[in-house]
Amino acid sequence: MWKQPWGYREAFAISVALVVIGVLFHFILGPIPAQGFAYPFNLIGGIWVFFLSVLLAVLARKKVRIATFLTGYKMSIAAIATLMAVSIIMGLTKQIELSAASGEDLKMLVHTLGFSHILSTWYFLVSYLLLLILLGGATFAFILRGRKRNMTWRRYVSFLLNHLGLYIALFAGVLGAHDLKRFRMQVDASTNMPEWRGTKDFSSELYELPLAIELEAFELEEYPPKLMIIDSRTGETLPSGHPWHLSVEETPSSGRTGAWKVEALEYLPYSSPVVSKDSIHFVEFGSTGAVHGVKVRATNSSTGEEVNGWVTSGSYLIPFRGLSLPDSLSIVMPDPEPKQFRSKVSIYSPGGGYVKGEISVNHPIKFEGWHIYQLSYDQEMGRWSNVSVFELVKDPWMPFVYVGLLLMLLGAVCLFILPQPTYVPSSKENEL
């Protein structure tokens, strides 16, 4: 080793040595504090990374042997493999916030080695910076050399766009990760007041946010209710392993399981029970707390026995109700699954900004750099919830990541659009 020309052994030796230094730093200095990656430290560090990348490119352009090796493909493969190994460890271990780690978490070997918070470890930082500097050096060296006569435009443009795009995406995506702000805000429509406080993950501490949200209305769409059969003694759905169900999309509808034919005779999406002397039946009920009510008839084909009654999943106001069958069986209705939920809101900022709109799952509102997502609601109240839970995210570096991804996409497109070089056979081949 260490005899020119250097190869893969030297490349991997350099990468592994730098990671070992990062591991030593981790045990000596401890994890990198969160503010160490935040503004302005990430911007200062990014300027130094850019400077080193350009310096490496200039030295490679001047044919300095060590710089030429560092910007070559062998060193790049070693750096990629090193960062990939660290990333695989991160993917196989549960990641927790350092501020949330407590009790048994602190005593675990995984936490001591930093595997539970890899993004805050020195060895991740070293492996990331190594790849970023080498990638930047190779990209800028390619730009400084320009297109050679024997290089096709197809290869030149696609190489440039892919490498430059990857450099920008890695640069902004990791260096800007700790500038990302993420809060949860719970807004109650019954207060008739905007909410301007939110909490961070793993914390119940309230923070004042630079915007306020007023919930005007919450709407929940549900899939049609289902009927199922369970064992009343254990609560297990039957048949075991392959539960039977009947979706009540319209009435009358029917299905069969075992010896029982189950028919949904009437369906009231908003109903309430009315108790008479010897029976309970359901009627339309448009107020809050109304339930899905289905009138069911179950007939045993073997014995001819028939059982009738109403079934509902219940609500915060009206209790659950099933239909009992012989042999400890029951027909029940599980809680209807939510299909879509949305909130009609008004959003304000101290500077006078205002927007009114609707937030639904996968359809956020953008407001003064914030992305506001519909996250949850009061599941106990269900469709009658007066509470919406929103996630507020602001990532000032995300536009740069999108630019990098767009450049890589354009580089891939160029491989298909730009023409292939025409192959011209040599004179000897023509003679053959």
C-alpha positions in Angstrom: 0.0 0.0 0.0 0.8 3.7 -0.3 2.8 3.2 -3.5 1.7 5.2 -6.5 -0.7 4.8 -8.2 -3.1 4.5 -5.3 -6.1 2.2 -5.6 -9.1 1.0 -3.7 -7.1 -0.2 -0.6 -5.7 3.3 0.0 -9.1 4.9 -0.7 -10.9 2.7 1.9 -8.1 3.1 4.4 -8.5 6.9 4.2 -12.3 6.7 4.6 -12.2 4.2 7.5 -9.4 6.2 9.3 -11.5 9.4 9.1 -14.6 7.5 10.5 -12.4 6.1 13.4 -11.3 9.7 14.2 -15.0 10.6 14.2 -15.7 7.7 16.6 -13.0 8.9 19.0 -14.4 12.4 18.9 -17.8 11.0 19.8 -16.5 9.3 22.9 -14.2 12.2 23.9 -16.5 15.2 23.1 -19.9 13.5 23.2 -22.7 14.1 20.7 -22.8 17.3 18.6 -25.4 19.6 20.2 -28.4 20.4 18.0 -27.4 24.1 17.8 -24.1 23.0 16.3 -25.8 22.3 13.0 -28.2 25.2 13.2 -27.9 28.7 11.7 -25.3 30.4 11.5 -22.9 27.5 12.2 -24.3 25.4 9.3 -23.9 28.4 7.0 -20.3 29.0 8.1 -19.5 25.3 7.8 -21.1 25.2 4.4 -18.9 28.1 3.2 -15.8 26.2 4.3 -17.0 23.0 2.6 -17.5 25.0 -0.6 -14.1 26.6 -0.3 -12.4 23.2 0.2 -14.3 21.7 -2.8 -13.1 24.5 -5.0 -9.5 24.3 -3.7 -9.5 20.5 -4.3 -10.8 21.1 -7.9 -8.1 23.7 -8.6 -5.4 21.4 -7.4 -6.8 18.5 -9.4 -6.8 20.9 -12.5 -3.1 21.5 -11.9 -2.5 17.7 -11.8 -1.5 17.6 -8.1 -1.4 13.8 -7.6 -3.2 13.7 -4.2 -6.0 16.0 -5.5 -6.3 13.9 -8.7 -6.7 10.8 -6.6 -9.3 12.4 -4.2 -11.4 13.5 -7.1 -11.2 10.2 -8.8 -13.8 7.4 -8.9 -12.0 5.1 -6.5 -12.0 7.6 -3.6 -15.6 8.4 -4.4 -16.7 4.8 -4.2 -14.9 4.4 -0.8 -16.6 7.6 0.5 -20.0 6.5 -0.7 -19.6 3.0 0.8 -18.6 4.6 4.2 -21.6 6.9 4.3 -23.9 4.1 3.2 -22.7 1.9 6.0 -23.4 4.6 8.6 -26.8 5.2 7.0 -27.7 1.5 7.1 -27.0 1.5 10.9 -29.3 4.5 11.2 -32.0 2.7 9.3 -31.7 -0.4 11.4 -31.9 1.3 14.8 -34.6 3.4 16.3 -33.7 7.1 16.2 -34.6 9.3 19.1 -34.1 13.0 19.9 -31.3 13.6 22.3 -33.6 15.8 24.4 -36.1 13.0 24.7 -33.6 10.3 25.8 -34.0 9.4 29.4 -33.9 6.5 31.8 -33.1 3.1 30.2 -32.4 4.8 26.8 -29.2 6.4 28.3 -28.0 3.0 29.6 -28.3 1.1 26.3 -25.2 0.2 24.3 -26.9 1.4 21.2 -27.2 4.9 22.7 -23.7 4.9 24.0 -22.3 4.2 20.5 -24.5 6.9 19.1 -26.6 4.5 16.9 -29.8 6.0 18.3 -28.9 9.5 17.3 -26.5 9.1 14.4 -27.2 12.5 12.8 -25.7 14.1 15.9 -22.5 12.0 15.9 -19.1 13.1 14.8 -18.5 10.0 12.6 -21.6 10.7 10.6 -20.5 14.3 10.2 -17.0 13.2 9.1 -18.3 10.6 6.6 -20.9 13.1 5.2 -18.3 16.0 4.8 -15.8 13.6 3.2 -18.3 12.7 0.5 -19.5 16.3 0.1 -16.0 17.7 -0.4 -15.0 14.9 -2.8 -18.2 15.3 -4.8 -17.8 19.0 -4.9 -14.1 18.7 -5.9 -14.9 16.3 -8.7 -17.8 18.4 -10.0 -15.9 21.7 -10.0 -12.8 20.0 -11.5 -15.0 18.8 -14.3 -16.3 22.3 -14.8 -12.8 23.8 -14.9 -11.5 21.3 -17.4 -14.4 22.0 -19.8 -15.6 19.6 -22.5 -12.8 17.7 -24.3 -13.0 17.2 -28.0 -13.5 13.5 -27.7 -16.3 13.9 -25.1 -19.9 13.9 -26.4 -22.4 16.5 -25.4 -24.6 13.7 -24.0 -21.9 12.6 -21.6 -20.8 16.1 -20.7 -24.3 17.6 -19.9 -25.6 14.5 -18.1 -22.5 14.2 -15.9 -22.5 17.9 -15.1 -26.2 18.1 -14.2 -26.2 14.8 -12.2 -23.1 15.7 -10.1 -24.0 19.3 -9.6 -27.6 18.4 -8.6 -26.4 15.7 -6.2 -23.9 18.2 -4.6 -26.6 20.9 -4.1 -29.2 18.4 -2.7 -26.7 16.9 -0.2 -25.3 20.3 0.7 -28.7 21.8 1.5 -30.5 18.7 2.7 -28.1 17.8 5.6 -26.6 21.2 6.4 -30.1 22.7 6.6 -31.7 19.8 8.4 -31.4 21.5 11.8 -33.0 24.7 10.6 -36.2 22.8 10.0 -38.9 23.9 12.4 -41.7 21.5 13.2 -44.6 22.1 15.6 -47.9 20.6 16.5 -50.9 22.8 17.2 -54.2 21.7 18.6 -57.1 24.1 17.8 -60.5 23.9 19.4 -63.4 25.4 17.4 -65.6 25.7 20.5 -63.4 28.4 21.9 -64.1 30.7 18.9 -60.5 32.0 19.4 -57.4 31.7 17.3 -54.6 29.5 18.7 -51.0 30.7 18.4 -49.2 28.1 20.6 -47.7 24.8 19.6 -45.6 22.0 21.0 -42.5 20.2 19.6 -42.2 16.5 19.3 -41.4 14.7 22.6 -42.3 17.7 24.6 -45.4 19.2 26.2 -43.8 22.7 26.5 -45.8 25.4 24.7 -44.1 27.8 22.3 -45.5 31.0 20.8 -45.5 30.7 17.0 -45.4 33.6 14.5 -48.9 32.7 13.3 -52.3 31.9 14.7 -55.0 29.5 13.4 -58.7 29.7 14.0 -60.7 26.6 13.3 -64.1 27.4 11.8 -65.3 23.9 11.0 -64.1 20.3 11.0 -65.5 17.7 8.5 -64.9 13.9 8.5 -65.9 11.6 5.7 -66.1 7.9 6.6 -66.2 4.7 4.6 -69.5 2.8 4.7 -70.0 0.8 8.0 -69.2 -2.9 8.1 -70.9 -5.8 9.9 -68.7 -8.5 11.3 -69.3 -11.6 13.5 -67.3 -12.1 16.7 -67.0 -14.7 19.4 -68.7 -12.9 22.3 -66.5 -14.7 24.9 -63.1 -13.7 23.4 -64.0 -10.8 21.1 -62.2 -12.6 18.3 -63.4 -11.9 14.8 -64.7 -15.0 12.8 -63.7 -16.9 10.9 -60.3 -16.8 12.6 -57.5 -15.5 10.4 -60.0 -14.5 7.6 -62.7 -12.3 9.2 -65.9 -12.1 7.3 -67.5 -8.7 6.8 -70.5 -7.1 5.0 -70.0 -3.6 3.8 -73.3 -1.6 4.1 -73.0 0.7 1.1 -76.7 0.3 0.3 -79.7 -1.5 1.6 -81.0 -4.1 1.3 -77.8 -6.1 1.0 -76.8 -9.5 2.3 -73.9 -11.9 2.8 -73.3 -15.4 4.1 -70.8 -16.8 6.6 -71.1 -20.4 7.7 -74.7 -21.3 8.3 -75.8 -17.7 8.8 -77.2 -15.4 6.2 -76.9 -11.8 7.3 -79.1 -9.1 5.7 -78.8 -5.4 6.2 -82.4 -4.2 5.8 -82.2 -0.5 6.7 -79.3 1.9 7.1 -79.5 5.3 8.9 -76.2 7.2 8.8 -77.4 9.7 11.5 -79.6 8.0 14.0 -80.5 7.5 17.7 -82.1 4.7 19.6 -85.7 4.9 20.8 -86.7 2.5 23.6 -90.2 1.1 23.7 -91.8 -1.4 26.1 -90.3 -4.5 24.6 -87.9 -3.4 21.9 -85.3 -0.8 20.7 -85.4 0.8 17.3 -83.5 3.6 15.7 -84.8 6.8 14.1 -83.3 9.7 12.2 -81.3 12.0 14.6 -79.6 15.0 13.1 -77.9 16.4 16.2 -74.3 15.8 17.5 -73.6 12.3 18.7 -75.8 10.6 16.1 -74.6 7.1 15.1 -74.6 4.8 12.1 -77.6 2.5 12.7 -78.2 -0.7 10.7 -81.3 -2.9 11.0 -80.0 -6.5 10.7 -81.7 -9.9 10.1 -79.7 -13.1 10.6 -81.1 -16.4 9.4 -79.6 -19.8 10.2 -80.0 -22.0 7.1 -79.6 -25.2 9.1 -82.2 -24.6 11.8 -84.3 -21.8 10.2 -83.8 -19.7 13.3 -84.1 -15.9 12.6 -82.8 -13.1 14.7 -83.6 -9.4 14.1 -82.3 -6.2 15.7 -80.3 -3.0 15.3 -76.5 -2.7 15.3 -74.4 0.4 15.8 -70.7 1.1 16.6 -71.8 3.8 19.0 -70.5 7.3 19.7 -69.4 9.5 22.6 -73.1 10.0 23.4 -74.8 6.7 22.3 -73.4 3.3 23.5 -72.3 0.5 21.2 -74.9 -2.1 20.4 -74.5 -5.6 18.8 -76.9 -8.4 17.8 -76.6 -11.6 19.9 -76.8 -15.0 18.1 -76.8 -18.5 19.5 -73.5 -20.3 20.3 -72.0 -17.1 21.8 -71.8 -15.3 18.5 -72.6 -11.6 17.9 -73.0 -9.4 14.9 -71.1 -6.1 15.6 -70.2 -2.9 13.7 -66.6 -1.7 14.2 -65.9 2.0 14.2 -66.2 3.2 10.6 -62.8 4.0 9.0 -62.1 7.6 8.2 -61.9 8.3 4.5 -60.9 11.9 4.5 -60.9 14.7 7.1 -60.5 18.4 6.6 -60.6 21.7 8.5 -61.8 25.1 7.4 -59.5 27.6 8.9 -58.4 31.2 9.1 -54.7 31.9 9.5 -53.2 35.2 10.8 -49.7 36.6 11.3 -48.6 39.5 13.5 -47.6 41.5 10.3 -51.2 41.5 9.1 -51.0 38.5 6.9 -54.2 36.6 6.5 -55.5 33.6 4.5 -58.7 31.6 4.7 -58.9 28.1 3.3 -59.3 24.4 3.8 -56.6 22.0 5.0 -57.1 18.3 4.4 -54.9 15.2 4.5 -52.1 15.6 1.9 -53.4 19.0 0.9 -51.6 21.6 3.2 -51.9 25.3 3.2 -48.7 27.4 2.5 -48.5 30.6 4.6 -45.5 32.9 4.9 -43.0 30.0 4.5 -44.9 27.6 6.7 -46.5 24.4 5.4 -49.6 23.6 7.6 -50.8 19.9 7.4 -53.9 18.2 8.7 -52.5 15.7 11.2 -55.3 14.4 13.5 -58.5 15.2 15.4 -60.4 14.2 18.5 -60.9 10.5 17.7 -63.2 9.9 20.7 -65.6 12.5 19.3 -65.2 11.1 15.7 -67.1 13.0 13.1 -68.4 15.3 15.8 -64.9 16.5 16.7 -64.5 20.2 17.5 -60.7 19.8 17.6 -58.1 19.6 14.8 -54.5 18.9 15.2 -52.1 20.5 12.7 -48.5 20.1 11.9 -46.6 23.2 11.0 -43.3 22.8 9.1 -40.9 25.5 7.9 -37.7 24.5 6.1 -35.8 27.4 4.5 -33.3 25.1 2.8 -35.9 23.0 1.0 -36.0 25.1 -2.2 -32.3 24.4 -2.7 -32.9 20.6 -2.3 -35.6 20.8 -4.9 -33.2 22.6 -7.3 -30.7 19.8 -6.8 -33.3 17.1 -7.4 -34.5 19.0 -10.5 -30.9 19.1 -11.9 -30.5 15.4 -11.4 -33.9 14.8 -13.1 -32.7 16.9 -16.1 -29.5 15.0 -16.2 -31.4 11.7 -16.4 -33.6 13.1 -19.1 -30.6 14.2 -21.1 -29.5 10.6 -21.4 -32.6 9.9 -23.4 -33.0 13.2 -25.3 -29.4 13.9 -26.5 -28.4 11.8 -29.4 -25.9 8.9 -29.1 -22.6 9.4 -30.9 -22.6 7.7 -34.3 -20.3 4.8 -34.6 -18.0 5.0 -37.6 -16.1 1.8 -38.4 -12.4 2.0 -39.0 -10.8 1.4 -42.3 -9.6 -2.1 -41.2 -13.1 -3.0 -40.2 -14.4 -1.9 -43.6 -11.8 -4.1 -45.3 -13.0 -7.1 -43.3 
